[in-house]
Amino acid sequence: MKWVLGVFFVLAGAAHFVRPAIYMRIMPPYLPWHRGLVYLSGLCEVALGVLVLIPRYSVPAAWGLIALLIAVFPANVHMAMNPRSFSMISPLLLWLRLPLQGVLIAWAYAYT
């Protein structure tokens, strides 16, 4: 399952570079430097996804993934609270993303 976690984050992070406009729309308006933060979060996802697969770095990378998931949680809350801005996604799915963050955190925590 660690490989699934690592590959999931590598692919999710790569998507930040392939389709940055999608992620920039998710950014809460009170945060500055939307494009830079999208690229930074994507880079962190890719790097931590790779590092969690390397035994020597698994534990710190898992803690890094937890920190990253906590850091991006406000963007998920922003989406859930502004469903009209994300009409292509069901409002129910927007709200279900919030507990999914907890599942991902628990999954990463298993490798700490």
Contact map, one row per residue, 1 for C-alpha under 8 A:
1111100000000000000000000000000000000000000000000000000000000000000000000000000000000000000000000000000000000000
1111110000000000000000000000000000000000000000000001100000000000000000000000000000000000000000000000000000000010
1111111000000000000000000000000000000000000000000000100000000000000000000000000000000000000000000000000000000000
1111111100000000000000000000000000000000000000000000000000000000000000000000000000000000000000000000000000000000
1111111110000000000000000000000000000000000000001000000000000000000000000000000000000000000000000000000000110000
0111111111000000000000000000000000000000000000011111100000000000000000000000000000000000000000000000000000000000
0011111111100000000000000000000000000000000000001100000000000000000000000000000000000000000000000000000000000000
0001111111110000000000000000000000000000000000001000000000000000000000000000000000000000000000000000000000000000
0000111111111000000000000000000000000000000011011000000000000000000000000000000000000000000000000000000000000000
0000011111111100000000000000000000000000000011111100000000000000000000000000000000000000000000000000000000000000
0000001111111110000000000000000000000000000001000000000000000000000000000000000000000000000000000000000000000000
0000000111111111000000000000000000000000010011000000000000000000000000000000000000000000000000000000000000000000
0000000011111111100000000000000000000000111111000000000000000000000000000000000000000000000000000000000000000000
0000000001111111110000000000000000000000011001000000000000000000000000000000000000000000000000000000000000000000
0000000000111111111100000000000000000000010000000000000000000000000000000000000000000000000000000000000000000000
0000000000011111111100100000000000000110110000000000000000000000000000000000000000000000000000000000000000000000
0000000000001111111100000000000000000010010000000000000000000000000000000000000000000000000000000000000000000000
0000000000000111111100000000000000000000000000000000000000000000000000000000000000000000000000000000000000000000
0000000000000011111111100000000000000000000000000000000000000000000000000000000000000000000000000000000000000000
0000000000000011111111110000000000100110000000000000000000000000000000000000000000000000000000000000000000000000
0000000000000000001111111000000000000000000000000000000000000000000000000000000000000000000000000000000000000000
0000000000000000001111111100000000000000000000000000000000000000000000000000000000000000000000000000000000000000
0000000000000001001111111110000000000100000000000000000000000000000000000000000000000000000000000000000000000000
0000000000000000000111111110000001100100000000000000000000000000000000000000000000000000000000000000000000000000
0000000000000000000011111110000000000000000000000000000000000000000000000000000000000000000000000000000000000000
0000000000000000000001111111000000000000000000000000000000000000000000000011011000000000000000000000000000000000
0000000000000000000000111111101001000000000000000000000000000000000000000010010000000000000000000000000000000000
0000000000000000000000000111111000000000000000000000000000000000000000000110010000000000000000000000000000000000
0000000000000000000000000011111100000000000000000000000000000000000000000000000000000000000000000000000000000000
0000000000000000000000000001111100000000000000000000000000000000000000000000000000000000000000000000000000000000
0000000000000000000000000011111111000000000000000000000000000000000000000000000000000000000000000000000000000000
0000000000000000000000000000111111000000000000000000000000000000000000000000000000000000000000000000000000000000
0000000000000000000000000000001111111000000000000000000000000000000000000000000000000000000000000000000000000000
0000000000000000000000010010001111111100000000000000000000000000000000000000000000000000000000000000000000000000
0000000000000000000100010000000011111110000000000000000000000000000000000000000000000000000000000000000000000000
0000000000000000000000000000000011111111000000000000000000000000000000000000000000000000000000000000000000000000
0000000000000000000000000000000011111111100000000000000000000000000000000000000000000000000000000000000000000000
0000000000000001000100110000000001111111110000000000000000000000000000000000000000000000000000000000000000000000
0000000000000001100100000000000000111111111000000000000000000000000000000000000000000000000000000000000000000000
0000000000000000000000000000000000011111111100000000000000000000000000000000000000000000000000000000000000000000
0000000000001001000000000000000000001111111110000000000000000000000100000000000000000000000000000000000000000000
0000000000011111100000000000000000000111111111000000000000000000000000000000000000000000000000000000000000000000
0000000000001100000000000000000000000011111111100000000000000000000000000000000000000000000000000000000000000000
0000000000001000000000000000000000000001111111110000000000000000000100000000000000000000000000000000000000000000
0000000011011000000000000000000000000000111111111000000000000000100100000000000000000000000000000000000000000000
0000000011111100000000000000000000000000011111111100000000000000000000000000000000000000000000000000000000000000
0000000001000000000000000000000000000000001111111110000000000000000000000000000000000000000000000000000000000000
0000010011000000000000000000000000000000000111111111000000001101100000000000000000000000000000000000000000000000
0000111111000000000000000000000000000000000011111111100000001000100000000000000000000000000000000000000000000000
0000011001000000000000000000000000000000000001111111110000000000000000000000000000000000000000000000000000000000
0000010000000000000000000000000000000000000000111111110011001000000000000000000000000000000000000000000000000000
0100010000000000000000000000000000000000000000011111111011111100000000000000000000000000000000000000000000000000
0110010000000000000000000000000000000000000000001111111011000000000000000000000000000000000000000000000000000000
0000000000000000000000000000000000000000000000000111111111000000000000000000000000000000000000000000000000000000
0000000000000000000000000000000000000000000000000001111111100000000000000000000000000000000000000000000000000000
0000000000000000000000000000000000000000000000000000011111100000000000000000000000000000000000000000000000000000
0000000000000000000000000000000000000000000000000011111111111000000000000000000000000000000000000000000000000000
0000000000000000000000000000000000000000000000000011111111111100000000000000000000000000000000000000000000000011
0000000000000000000000000000000000000000000000000001001111111110000000000000000000000000000000000000000000000011
0000000000000000000000000000000000000000000000000001000011111111000000000000000000000000000000000000000000000001
0000000000000000000000000000000000000000000000011011000011111111100000000000000000000000000000000000000000000000
0000000000000000000000000000000000000000000000010001000001111111110000000000000000000000000000000000000000011011
0000000000000000000000000000000000000000000000000000000000111111111000000000000000000000000000000000000000011001
0000000000000000000000000000000000000000000000010000000000011111111100000000000000000000000000000000000000000000
0000000000000000000000000000000000000000000010011000000000001111111110000000000000000000000000000000000010010000
0000000000000000000000000000000000000000000000000000000000000111111111000000000000000000000000000000000010011000
0000000000000000000000000000000000000000000000000000000000000011111111100000000000000000000000000000000000000000
0000000000000000000000000000000000000000100110000000000000000001111111110000000000000000000000000000000000000000
0000000000000000000000000000000000000000000000000000000000000000111111111000000000000000000000000000100110000000
0000000000000000000000000000000000000000000000000000000000000000011111111000000000000000000000000000100000000000
0000000000000000000000000000000000000000000000000000000000000000001111111100000000000000000000000000000000000000
0000000000000000000000000000000000000000000000000000000000000000000111111111000000000000000000000000000000000000
0000000000000000000000000000000000000000000000000000000000000000000011111111100000000000000000000100100000000000
0000000000000000000000000001000000000000000000000000000000000000000000111111110000000000000000000000000000000000
0000000000000000000000000111000000000000000000000000000000000000000000011111111000000000000000000000000000000000
0000000000000000000000000100000000000000000000000000000000000000000000011111111100000000000001001100000000000000
0000000000000000000000000000000000000000000000000000000000000000000000001111111110000000000000100100000000000000
0000000000000000000000000111000000000000000000000000000000000000000000000111111111000000000000000000000000000000
0000000000000000000000000100000000000000000000000000000000000000000000000011111111101100000001000000000000000000
0000000000000000000000000000000000000000000000000000000000000000000000000001111111100000001001100000000000000000
0000000000000000000000000000000000000000000000000000000000000000000000000000111111100000000000000000000000000000
0000000000000000000000000000000000000000000000000000000000000000000000000000011111111100000000000000000000000000
0000000000000000000000000000000000000000000000000000000000000000000000000000001111111110111001000000000000000000
0000000000000000000000000000000000000000000000000000000000000000000000000000000001111110000000000000000000000000
0000000000000000000000000000000000000000000000000000000000000000000000000000001001111110000000000000000000000000
0000000000000000000000000000000000000000000000000000000000000000000000000000001001111111100000000000000000000000
0000000000000000000000000000000000000000000000000000000000000000000000000000000000111111111000000000000000000000
0000000000000000000000000000000000000000000000000000000000000000000000000000000000000111110000000000000000000000
0000000000000000000000000000000000000000000000000000000000000000000000000000000000100111111011000000000000000000
0000000000000000000000000000000000000000000000000000000000000000000000000000000000100011111111000000000000000000
0000000000000000000000000000000000000000000000000000000000000000000000000000000100100010111111100000000000000000
0000000000000000000000000000000000000000000000000000000000000000000000000000000000000000011111110000000000000000
0000000000000000000000000000000000000000000000000000000000000000000000000000000000000000111111111000000000000000
0000000000000000000000000000000000000000000000000000000000000000000000000001001100100000111111111100000000000000
0000000000000000000000000000000000000000000000000000000000000000000000000000100100000000001111111110000000000000
0000000000000000000000000000000000000000000000000000000000000000000000000000000000000000000111111111000000000000
0000000000000000000000000000000000000000000000000000000000000000000000000001000000000000000011111111100000000000
0000000000000000000000000000000000000000000000000000000000000000000000001001100000000000000001111111110000000000
0000000000000000000000000000000000000000000000000000000000000000000000000000000000000000000000111111111000000000
0000000000000000000000000000000000000000000000000000000000000000000000000000000000000000000000011111111100000000
0000000000000000000000000000000000000000000000000000000000000000000011001000000000000000000000001111111110000000
0000000000000000000000000000000000000000000000000000000000000000000000000000000000000000000000000111111111000000
0000000000000000000000000000000000000000000000000000000000000000000000000000000000000000000000000011111111100000
0000000000000000000000000000000000000000000000000000000000000000000010000000000000000000000000000001111111110000
0000000000000000000000000000000000000000000000000000000000000000110010000000000000000000000000000000111111111000
0000000000000000000000000000000000000000000000000000000000000000000000000000000000000000000000000000011111111100
0000100000000000000000000000000000000000000000000000000000000000000000000000000000000000000000000000001111111110
0000100000000000000000000000000000000000000000000000000000000110110000000000000000000000000000000000000111111111
0000000000000000000000000000000000000000000000000000000000000110010000000000000000000000000000000000000011111111
0000000000000000000000000000000000000000000000000000000000000000000000000000000000000000000000000000000001111111
0100000000000000000000000000000000000000000000000000000001100100000000000000000000000000000000000000000000111111
0000000000000000000000000000000000000000000000000000000001110110000000000000000000000000000000000000000000011111
